[in-house]
Amino acid sequence: QGQLVDSGGGLVQAGGSLRLSCTASGRTFSMYDYAWFRQAPGKEREFVTSINYSGTTTDYTESVKGRFTISRDNARNTVYLQMNSLKPEDTAVYYCAADRLARRTVLTRRPQEYGYWGQGTQVTVSS
């Protein structure tokens, strides 16, 4: 069984930066794609970004392109989300997720394709 632990959230002013981390255990880390989703109060969980198992391909939702960067360190079993130029509308609980299938050929944004989830970390951006 895979387990994910999210960390790195906090309170930051608009324009600031945060780096989230997601450490995985229980499965061979390098075989799986990973993603970050977020959920703001009163809203549905939404896709933010994903990275393939080898770290060579990424996908970003339009609203974070140019501001957020996903990366992974397969030696440390960790996925990162570097968030720069943060805006109040980025305020949400951020969740790391691991693909349920190994070595998927195409990145997916569908949350039902991710079988393992972190506990979430709160990001609050003040104006």
Secondary structure, 3 states (H helix, E strand, C coil): CCEEEEECCEEEECCCCEEEEEEEECCCHHHEEEEEEEECCCCCCEEEEEECCCCCCEEECHHHCCCEEEEEECCCCEEEEEECCCCHHHCEEEEEEEEEEECCCCCCCCHHHEEEECCCEEEEEEC
